[in-house]
Amino acid sequence: MNQPVSQTIADELDGDTLHEECGVFGILGHPDAAALTALGLHALQHRGQEAAGIVSFDGTRFHSERRMGLVGDHYTDPATLAKLPGTISIGHVRYSTTGEVALRNVQPLFAELEVGGIAVAHNGNFTNGLTLRRQLIAGGAICQSTSDTEVVLHLIARSRYTSTADRFIDAVRQMEGGYSMLAMTRTKLIAARDPTGIRPLVMGELDGKPIFCSETCALEIIGAKYIRDVENGEVIICEIQPDGSVQIDARKAGNQQPERLCLFEYVYFARPDSVVGGRSVYVARKNMGMNLAKEAPVEADVVVPVPDGGTPAALGFAQESGIPFEYGIIRNHYVGRTFIEPTQQIRAFGVKLKHSANRAMIEGKRVVLVDDSIVRGTTSLKIVQMIRDAGAKEVHIRVASPMIYYPDFYGIDTPDADKLLANQYDSLQAMCDYIGADSLQFLSIDGLYRAVGGEARNAARPQFTDHYFTGDYPTRLLDKSGESMGNKISVLASNG
């Protein structure tokens, strides 16, 4: 099926970028639950821009608003928030990695079970989701979406336990992969994090009411207090009591492993003002740039970030090297999926729709371009040419993370392995020649580990999830080994 040309342009602009699957936010016992959830999702918008959803409960009924597009496109409307009354709410922003882009896949997903209504939303990916889906369908289950979140609802429904919390834990114990998950019932807000702690999840408090969200920046936007990270393999059950107080019960779901947070949270995904795993994302990225300057020095006149991801690393590189930092590339933040109906000539503008060179800072100079990562290299090629067209004498690329060799199965939308730049060329010089730069260097894996955790990688027991660089996957990949990963699921085509 042909895509609209405006969408094709946006895909070309974003096609050389890794995408996180989603972000989650939930609050229990607050009179402005839905409005606070909308604000929290707005702070998490960088984690998913395709769709957003909120479910609330008003003491009698559940209410759901799920929309395609950005949070600000829908949930700033008082009329929309008025449709979400109640003091319990969970929300979700999405970029799809499992399941196609359709309204039926927008989370939170809701189901009416024997024990009552329940809504579920999660960030990440289940590496046995398709395997479990096929088993459920073989047993008579009817699936209405292609989202692996629906599998969780089926497992909760089939559990033999009596309480919703026990059923939820029973379901979580059957899931594999990297995830952080929220569920809400008529009286409970439940949070869970995968046994390896690949995806982040934090707990906060506002006016004495518990909050869970993917990043601390979502707490900051509503003035909430950070309490702690949800531990890997932990399930936290918060329940409103008849007197209005909240009872909190923390349990271990079992099969807990040593924590291995996803390194890409620090490299790219998390907002710079967030604290992930007790570490400032901004400081980690600046450290990456400083380590990069030590490992791959270059004689140059100016350090220029590839915005926005490369900015903290470029600051670190400039500070360590003594080379001046300048905004040599200006980003247009208003390029979306709706644009003027383009001719082929306008489509050829390519990356210039998103980035433009600041000639005054570039012309006649030797430029160090600092980026957070390189996936396929197609955007890097265009940016290098743009910098040369602006009059640069030399263009040197420095990348604040190692080369990406392997695909991800924990919620990051990565190209197939053979589409990754590192696998298309047999040498660093060949990659450099393709991109058109004068030199190209990547941060080492130990340099990245030191930037984030303060010590080199422990090969026997890696401190972080780093398979995209090393091929060391922290869990088994049941769907992939069973040749299920990435296979199409046959469902009715939908227009919404």
N, C-alpha and C positions, 0 to 999 in steps of 0.2 A: 504494500500500500504506500503511495506517495505521501510524504509529509508536506504540510504547508511550507512555503518557502521561508516565511518568517521564523518558523520553528527550526528549519534546516540551518539557518544562519546562527541561531542561538546554540544549536548542537555543535556546529563547527567551532564556535567560540569556547565551548565548555568541554569539547571532546577529548582534550589533552589534559584533563583535570580529574583527580580522584574525587569521588563523592562519598560522603558518609550516608548511611541509610536514613537515620532519623534521630529525633530527640524527644524526650518525654518529660512531663511535668504533672504533678498531682498534689492536691491539698485536701485536708480533712477538717471539717468542723468550722469553716470560716464563712460568714454571711456573704462575702464577695468572692466565693470560690471560683466561679467561671471567669470573672473579670481578671482575677489574679492569675489564673491559668493562661488566659490569653496574653497577658503581659509576659509571663514566663516563657511562653512559646515564641513570642516576638524576640526575646533575648537569645533563643535557641534557633532562630531562623536559618543561621548559617549551616545547621546540620541537615536541613532538608527544605527545599523550596517548591516541591511539586504539589504538595497537598498538606492540609492541616485539619485536625478534628478535635472536638471537645465533647465529653459526656459528663452530665451532672445528675444528681439525685436530690429531689426536693422533699424527701420524707414520705412521698407517696408514689411518685413516678420517676423513671429515668428519662432524661432528655438528651438528644444527640444532634449535633450540628457538625457535618463533615463536608468539607469543601475542597475543590481543586484550587491551587494557587497559593498565594502568600497569606500569612496571618493578617497582615495589615489590610489586605483586600476585603476581608470579611468581618473580622472580630473586633474592629474598631467601631462598628455600627451598633449603637445601643439597642436597636431592634433585634439584632442577632443575639446579643448577650441576654436580652429579656427572655429569649426562648430557652435559656439555660439556667433556670432557678435552682436554688439548693445550696447546701453547705459542703457538699462533697463533689469533687471534680477531678478528672484526669484529662490530659491533652497530649497531642502528638503532632510533630511535623515530620514529613516523609520525603525521602528520595528513594525510589524503588531500586532494590537489587534482587529481590525475590517477588515475582508477580508483576504483571504489567501495570501501566499507569491507567487506573480506572477508579471510579468512585467507590466501587464495592471493596477495594483494597485499602481505602483510607481508614486509618485507625483513629481512635480506639474502636475495636470490634466489640459488639454487644451480643449477648445470648441470654435467653430466659431458660433457666435450668430448674431442676427439681428443688434445689435449695434456694432458688430466687434468681434475680437478675445479676449479671456480672459483666463488666466491661474490662477489656485487656488491651494494653498497648506495650510495644517493646521496641528497643533499639538494638540492632545487631542482626545476627543470622543464625539459624539453627542448622547445623551441619548434618542432622538426621531428619530434617523436616519433611523432605519428600518421601523418604523411606517410611516414616510414621504415617504420612498422608495416605500412601498406598495401602498400608495395613488397615487403616481406619475405613477407607472406602471398600476394601475387600470384606470388611466386617459389617457393611451396610450403612456407613456414614454418608451423609450428603454434604458436599462442600460447595459453598456459595461464592467463594473468593479464591484467588490464587496466592493469597498472603499466607506465609507460614504461621502467622499469629493465630489463624483459625484452628490450627492443629491443637494449640494449647486449650482452646475452648472445648474441643471434643474430648481431650484427655480429662479435663475437669469434669465434664458431664458424665464420663464413664467411670470415674473413680468410685471406689467402694466406701470411701470415708464419708462421715456424716457432715462435718462442718465445711464451709467454703474454704477456710484457711488450710485445712488438712488436704482437701481435694487439690487446691492450688499447689501445695508443696509436693503432693504426689505427682502432679503433672510436670512440675519443674524438674523433678528427679529423672524424668524420662527424656528430657531435652538435652541435646549436646550442642556445643558451639560457643559463640561469644554473644552475650546479651545482657541487657538490663531491662527489667520488666516491671510494669505497674498494673495492678488490678484494683477495681473498686466494686463493692457490693452496696447494699442499703446502709450498712453501718461501718464498713471497713475500707481502709486504704492499705493495700499490700504492695510491698516492694521486694524485688529479688534481683540478685546479680549472679552471673554464671560462676561456676566453681573455680575458674582460672582468673576471673576478674579482668577479662579482656576489655569489656566495655565499661565506662565509668558510670557511677550513680552516687549522688550525694543526698544527705538528709539535712533539712533545715527546719527553722521554726519561725512563725510569725504570729504574734499575739497569743503565744502558747499553743498554736496549732501546728501539727507536723506537715512538712513539705518534702517531697522527693523530686529530684530533677537530674538531668544529665550533666549539667555543669553549674558551677558556683555563680556564673554570671547571671543565671536566671533567678538566683536568690537576691543578688545585688539590686536588680531592677525593681523589685518590690519592697526593698528594705528589710528582707528577712535575714535571720541569723544563721550562719553555717554551724551545724552541730558536729557532723562527722561524715566520712565516706561510708556507704554501705559496704560491708566486707564481702570479699569473694566467697561465693557459696552460701551467702546469708539471705534469709527471708525475714523481713520485718513486717509485723501485722499490727496496724494501728486501728483501734475500734472505739467508736463513740459510745459512752455509757449513758444510761438513762438520765443521769444528773448533768450531762453535757461535758463531763471530763473525758479525757482520751487515755485509754489503756494501751501501752506499747509492749509487744512481745517479740523478742528477737530470737530466731532459731537458725540452726544450720540445716540446709536441705540435704546434706550428705555429699560424698565424693569430692570433698574440698581438696584443691591442689594448691601449690605455692602460687601466690598472686603474680600474674604477668600482664600488666596493663599494656594496651596497644601503643606502640611507639608513635604511630601516626597521629594520635591525639596531640602529642607535643609538636610533631613536625608540621602538621597542617590543619587538623580538624577543629580542635578546641579553640575558642576565642582567646586572644592573647591575655585578656584580663581575668581569665578563669584560673583556678587552682585545681589541678588534676593530680590525684594521688599525693596530696600534700606538697606539690611542687608548682611554682608559678610557671605558667606556660610561656609568658613573655620572657622571663629570665632564662628558661631552657632554650628558647629560640635565639636569644642574644648569645648565650654560651655556644650554641652551634656555630654561629658566625665567627666568634672568637677562635674556636678550635679550627675552623676551616681556614682562617687566615694563618694560623700556625702551620697547618699541614700543607697548604697549597698557596704559598705567597706568590705575589706577582707585582711587577713594577707597573704602576698605573697612576693616573691623575685624579680619578674620581671613582667612588663606589656608588653604584646605582641599584636599588632594589627592584625586583619584578613584583609590582604591587598585586595584592596587599600581603600575601603570604611571606614574601622575602624580606619585608621591611625590618623586623627585629633582628634577623640574622645579618642583614646588611649593616645595621648599626653596630653590631658586635664585630663584624669584619673590619669596618672602618676604625673602630676604637682600637682594636688590636694592631692593625697594620699602620695606623697613622695616616691613611689616605682619606681625604675629605669625603664625607657622605653628602650626596645630593639627590633630590627627586628628579631624576633624569627621564622618568616615565610617569605620565599622569594617567590615572585610571578613570574611565567614564563609568560611574556606578549605576547609570540609568539605562544600561542595555539589558532589555528583558526579552521575553518571547513575542512581544508585539513590536513591530518596527514598520517603517514605510515599505510598501510593496516594492521589492527590490528588482532591479534589472541585473543581468549578469555582471555588468560593470560595477554596480554597487556591492554585489556579493564578493567581488574580487578585493574589496577593501579589507576583508578578513579581520585580522587581529586589530586593525586600526579602529574598528568600531568599539573595542573595549579598552585599548591602550593607545596613547599617542606620545611621541617623543618630545621631550622638552629641549629643543635644539640649543638654547642658550647655555645649558649645562653639559652638552655633549660635543658640540662641534669642535673639531681639532684636538680632542682629548683621547687618551687611552682609558677605556671604560672597563670596570669590573662589574659585570651583571651578577647579582646574587639572587638565586631563586631557592624556594624551599624544597622542591623536588622536580624531577623530570620523568614523565610517564612515557609518552610516545615520541616526544621531541618535536612534534609538528608546530606547537606554539613557540618553542624556543627558536626554531628556524626563522619564523616570521618576525619575532622580536629582534633577533640579531640583525636581520636585514633592515628593519625599521631604524635601528640605532645607527647602522652604517649609512643609511639614506639621510640621517640627520647630521652627518659629517664626522662621525667618530673615526679616529686614526686607527685604533685597535679595539677589539671587543673580546674580553675574556670572561668566560662563564664559570662561576663557582656555585656549586649546589650544596645546600646545607643538610643533606642526607645522602646515604649511600645509593648506589644504583638499584633500581627495582627489577628483580628477575622473576618473581613468582606472583601468581594471582592470589587474591584474598577470598576467603569463604566465611568471614565473620562480620559482614555488614558493610564492607568497602566495595564500591563498584569499580573493579579493575578490569582492564582489557584482558583478552586471552594472552597467555605468556608470549606467543610469537609476535604479538603486536607491540610489546614493550621494547623501548629503544635499546635497552641493555642486551636483549636477545637477538636483535637484528644485525648487529655488527660485532666483529670478532676482536675489536680493539678500541681503546679509548680514543685513539687518533682518528679512527674511521668514524666514530660518533661525532667527534669534533668537526671533521670535514663535512659531514652531512648537515650539521647545524649551521656551519659557515662561520664558526668562531675562530679566533686566533689561538685560544687554548680552552680546555675544558677539564675541570677537576671536581670530584665528589668528596664529601666528608666520609671518613672511614667509619665503620660500624663501632669501633672503640671510641672514636671521637664523638659520635652521637650518644653513646652510652654515658660517657663522661659528662657531656653537656646536660643530660637529663638527670642521671642518678649519681654522678660524682665518681664513678669507677668504671673500669673497662668491662667488657662483656665476659661473663662467666660461661664458657662454652659447655661445661658440664651441667649447669643449671642457669639458663639465661634469665635475667631479672625482668625482662620485658618480652612482649610478643613482637617478633621481628621477622616472621616468615617471608614477607615480601622482599626482604633483603637477603635472607639466609636460606630459605627453604625449610626452616625448622618450625613446623606447625605444632602448636601447643596441645591440640586435641586430635582425635581421629576424625577423618573426613568420610563418614559412612556413606553419604549420598554420592560423593565423588568416586569412592572405591567401588560403589555399586552401580556406577555409570548413570546415576540419577541427577547429579549436579548439573544444573543449567538446562535440563530437558524441559520442553514445553508441556504445559498442563492444558488439557482441552476444556475450555469453558466457553459459555455463550459470549459472543462479542457484545460489547456495551458501548453506548455513546456517552455515558456519564460516569 
